[in-house]
Every structure is written in C-alpha cells, then in structure tokens.
Amino acid sequence: MIFFTPPSAPRSPPSILPILPILPARPQTKAAAAGYTPKAAKPMKIVFISTEVAPWSKTGGLGDVVGSLPVELAKRGHKVMTISPRYDQYKGAWDTSVKVDAMGKQVGFFHENKKGVDRVFVDHPLFLAKVWGKTGSKLYGKTNGADFADNQERFAMFCKAALEAPMVLPFGYGEDVCFVANDWHSGLVPVMINKVYRPQGKYTNAKCAFTVHNIAFQGRFWPTPMSDLGLPESAAADFFFEDAQGKMYDERSPKKDGEIDSSPKGKFKKDNWMKAAFINSDRNITVSMNYAKEISGSASKGVELNTIINATGGIEGIVNGMDPTEWNPQTDKFLDVTYDKNTVAMGKAAAKQALQAEVGLPLDPAAPIFGYIGRLEEQKGCDIMMEAVPKLLKQCPNAQVIILGTGKKSMEKQLEKLDKLSPKMAGVVKFSNPIAHYITAGADFLMVPSRFEPCGLIQLHAMQYGTVPIVASTGGLVDTVKEGVTGFHMGAMDPDALVADDVEAMVDTCVAAAATYGTPTYSKMSSTCIAQDLSWRKPAAKWEAVLEEMMYSSGYGKKQQVITPKEELESPMSVAR
C-alpha cells in the first residue's frame, strides 16, 4: 500500500518535479581528450542499495564505494540512484512525502540529487532515533561486539522499502532497473525479487548483482520464521546454514574485548543472509580480483561460503577506485603546500615538516617516516605492528613512526605505551582527519599489515600522494601494489594468531624499504605512485561492462539449484555481524 502525505509546507526541491529524458549516448572516440569520460552505449537505470553511503554515513570502505562509484557511472550516461537509511537529518535531503508499508511499518523517503546521482534515504525511527547524529561505528551497534538486537528487523524493513522506492518515487526509474545490493544488510533484496516480486509480476526484467565488501560479516542469526522477513517459508532453504558458534553476540549479550567463545562445540543451525543473497542474485561481485580468488578458494578465507560461491557461478573481482576530490595533494585543504606529480619531492618535504611539528617528532628532513592510519584491531594486523615497531626503531635508528587510530581498548592502551617508547615514536589514539591527511602526505612509507583486506583504500590514498605503501600480501593489496614498483610486500600474515615470523617479516620489509629512502630508487617509486590514475574512472568502466552483460545477456539469471553442503567446518570465525 502506498501513502501520499501532502506536506504542510513546500519541502521538495524543484529537481524532483521535472523528469528529464535520458539523452542518446555520444559515440566514443579513441582520440578523446584526457579526462573525458566515454558515454555508455546502453544507458541503464542502476539502483545501489546499501546501509552506508559517504559522506552521509560511513564505517569503512562500503560507504566510500557507494558514495563514489555511482557518481562515475552517472558521468558515463547512466541514470543512478542510491538508497540507504536516514540515520540523521541530512540538511540537503528533502521529504518526498511518499510513504509505503514495509514489513508492517510506514516508512518515508527523503531525496537529494547530488553530482548527478539520486540519493534516497529511507526514513523511519528505527534508523533515525537509534543512530541520530554523527554515525561513526554506530550504524550496527554502539560498541564493537555489541550489535543492535533489532538489526535483522531494521534491515529487513530497509530491503523492503528499497525495493518499493524505484516504483513509487517520481524520478523515472520504474521496474526495468539494475539493482546492486551491497553486503549482508542488503542481502534480502535479491531474495525478495525472486520470491516475492516476480511471482506478483513485478521486476520481471530487473536484474540484481550482489556485492561483497567483507565476507567476514555475513548476517548470521538464529533461525526465524520467514514471515518475519517478509518471505514465504519456501525461502528457508536458501538461508539454512550450520556453523560451530553456540553463542551470538549483540547488545543483550555483548562480546568483551579478548573474550573467547566457551559455548558448547557442535553444529548450530543459523539463517545466513549472505548465503541467500549469493543463491538469488544474478551476478556476484567483490572488490578485487585477488580477494575473489581467496574467498572462493578455501573455507577459511571464504568463511565457510566458498562452496556456495562456486556453486552459484563464482564471483567476479573489480578493484575499487578512490575519490580524488577528498584525497588529492593538489587541492588538499589541510596542506600548507599543495603539490602534483611534477613537484612531489618538494611538496612531501613541506608536508613532512608540518607532520613532525603536529605530532611532536624531531624536525628531521632526513628521517624516513613510517605511518599507519586505521582501526586498531587484529584484522588490520595491529598486533603484528605493535611488536614490530620497537625492533624497527632499533634497526633503523634514524627512522620515525607515527600511528593514528582507535579501536580495541587493549590496543589503544598498547599504543599509548608505545608512544612513550622513544622520542621518534608518536602514537595518536583518536580520529583526526587533519592528522590523517598530514600522514598521507608527509610520511615516506605507509604500513598496511592487514591479515585480510578485501580491497583497501588507504594504500590508494598513499600512492595518490606519492607515499610508498608497505603492505601484507592479501586481497586487494596484491592487486593494487606492485612489488618494487609502487610499494613493498611483506608476505601473507597468519590469519588466526600472532606469530614471530610475521613480526620479523614486517621488520625486514620496513628495513629494506628504509634503505631505499633518499636514493633514486625511492624517488622513482614515489613518482610512479603519484602518476597513476587511481580514480573510479577505470573501475567504473569495468562495472559498466559487468552490469551490461548481466542486464542484456540471456545467460544470466538462470542459476543451478544450490544444495547446502555438508562439509567439515574449517577455522570457524566469529561473523555474527
């Protein structure tokens, strides 16, 4: 049922009144000028559904992707919409006055057209009242290991509302659309299309790609009636999953820092939203080629969904781009001296001095600076880094280290202790956007010791500024950093434990990198880094090709029936969120 509520005062911007037709695509030419974005031969109506969209909401790379990729696709001539929850009273978004029934709840839609993309926000108190204000990590729970107990209810409602939006909002999308559902929170979208809408004669020509940004979070819940998810009971088989986790963590039973699950061992039946999404999508996509290989190749890296991925036609990897409007040394508002590929040496020298002054390090232009920016947790390899830094400073007495981040309380305390280790060590336990920009520009090397990293953006930001990344050999870090050309690889890290070999590998790699500092080798690597096109321009072209194939090739959408595998569990991981 659709409800139209007349506003008490005009609240809708003029942009939602006239609907402009899609203009014919311009012919592509090989002689296109630098920076020209070719127009698509077959413009599509593309709808991204995601619980994060930067700059409005973001906890990680998901928000960055859904914030930037749609803009580039719109430049290519596609009609693009993003749909996400309204967690705050976004000042640029206007109430459309359109309301629908979603899972027995009346929800509304706010809208803002920005940079050629229709940004739609699903409005309901379950989002607005719970998160209100700066979101940070509060989208899924107030603290790490304490997810909101009603996440299943909230995101089921969100998926239902998102599927109603293209049909009821006056922006000219309709039913012949290409959906891109992102991560488990949007996992019901392809299921609802197949099990609810198509049997009703709706979205018969629509297709849905499901995109994995981090397979570690799958949306595993204790079994629930399908009716609670707005689905027929026949859908239950798609969700059926067994794992070895006898305990589920949320705000009612939070997981304490460092707690080990002591629940009885065995197999426990769950509903798995990501599994159901894989089965019902028309195409599965992830954020780098190597990550696609990793998660489809083993139960440990695929977190027990590798067989489902392979049984549903596999998964395609497309490396993420980055937003050059925020991360650009030529326009960075935090830098006193901006620079480009022709002035990178001078610009980084000025940025280094500003960085050293900001964090209280000795003003030494000859000191190689190793930086880190990110969450303080095991996934990011921070425990490895904490052990490696004292050894690095001992072996490279002229080096300096700056670590910026927040995360687990135990690691924050460890960083505070590390800060006092040496005058050449700075540990900053807070989030600071200015210092993040100072490190990106002023550091000579950026450390990324992640145990797993689906794609990663931090190494792209570093290279954009001529800063050489030192990375673990995993996921998208393999695809984006070329050993000896645009960075250094320290090898793959043990996924489950802190081992001495990984610490030594990080130290040895950093020492080898430091040996290049001040030499023509380093200058060439820095210049090669900053000369790359790391924007969304090339990845968007690949996305366009994949979505076109999905929409217009008759072979897609006809997947084989998937039987839940009865296999031995391998390295079960905690993935409740």
Stockholm file with secondary structure:
# STOCKHOLM 1.0

chainA/1-577         MIFFTPPSAPRSPPSILPILPILPARPQTKAAAAGYTPKAAKPMKIVFISTEVAPWSKTGGLGDVVGSLPVELAKRGHKVMTISPRYDQYKGAWDTSVKVDAMGKQVGFFHENKKGVDRVFVDHPLFLAKVWGKTGSKLYGKTNGADFADNQERFAMFCKAALEAPMVLPFGYGEDVCFVANDWHSGLVPVMINKVYRPQGKYTNAKCAFTVHNIAFQGRFWPTPMSDLGLPESAAADFFFEDAQGKMYDERSPKKDGEIDSSPKGKFKKDNWMKAAFINSDRNITVSMNYAKEISGSASKGVELNTIINATGGIEGIVNGMDPTEWNPQTDKFLDVTYDKNTVAMGKAAAKQALQAEVGLPLDPAAPIFGYIGRLEEQKGCDIMMEAVPKLLKQCPNAQVIILGTGKKSMEKQLEKLDKLSPKMAGVVKFSNPIAHYITAGADFLMVPSRFEPCGLIQLHAMQYGTVPIVASTGGLVDTVKEGVTGFHMGAMDPDALVADDVEAMVDTCVAAAATYGTPTYSKMSSTCIAQDLSWRKPAAKWEAVLEEMMYSSGYGKKQQVITPKEELESPMSVAR
#=GR chainA/1-577 SS CEEECCCSSCCSCGGGSSCCCCCCCCCCCTTCCTTCCCCCSSCCEEEEECSCBTTTBCSSHHHHHHHHHHHHHHHTTCEEEEEEECCSCCTTCEEEEEEEEETTEEEEEEEEEETTEEEEEEECHHHHHHHCSCCTTTTTEEETTEECTTHHHHHHHHHHHHHHHHHHSTTSCCSSCEEEEETGGGTHHHHHIIIIIGGGTCSSSCEEEEEESCTTCCCEECCCCGGGGTCCGGGHHHHEEEESCCCCCBTTBCCCTTCCCCSCCSCEEEEEHHHHHHHHCSEEEESCHHHHHHHHHCTTTTTTCHHHHHHTTCCEECCCCCCTTTSCTTTCTTCSSCCCTTSHHHHHHHHHHHHHHHHTCCCCTTSCEEEEESCBSGGGTHHHHHHHHHHHHHHCTTCEEEEECCBCHHHHHHHHHHHTTCTTEEEECSCCHHHHHHHHHHCSEEEECCSCCSSCSHHHHHHHTTCEEEECSSHHHHHHCCBTTTBEECCCCCSSSCCHHHHHHHHHHHHHHHHHTTSHHHHHHHHHHHHSCCSSHHHHHHHHHHHHHHHHCTTTTCCCCCCCCCCCCCSCCCCCC
#=GC SS_cons         CEEECCCSSCCSCGGGSSCCCCCCCCCCCTTCCTTCCCCCSSCCEEEEECSCBTTTBCSSHHHHHHHHHHHHHHHTTCEEEEEEECCSCCTTCEEEEEEEEETTEEEEEEEEEETTEEEEEEECHHHHHHHCSCCTTTTTEEETTEECTTHHHHHHHHHHHHHHHHHHSTTSCCSSCEEEEETGGGTHHHHHIIIIIGGGTCSSSCEEEEEESCTTCCCEECCCCGGGGTCCGGGHHHHEEEESCCCCCBTTBCCCTTCCCCSCCSCEEEEEHHHHHHHHCSEEEESCHHHHHHHHHCTTTTTTCHHHHHHTTCCEECCCCCCTTTSCTTTCTTCSSCCCTTSHHHHHHHHHHHHHHHHTCCCCTTSCEEEEESCBSGGGTHHHHHHHHHHHHHHCTTCEEEEECCBCHHHHHHHHHHHTTCTTEEEECSCCHHHHHHHHHHCSEEEECCSCCSSCSHHHHHHHTTCEEEECSSHHHHHHCCBTTTBEECCCCCSSSCCHHHHHHHHHHHHHHHHHTTSHHHHHHHHHHHHSCCSSHHHHHHHHHHHHHHHHCTTTTCCCCCCCCCCCCCSCCCCCC
//
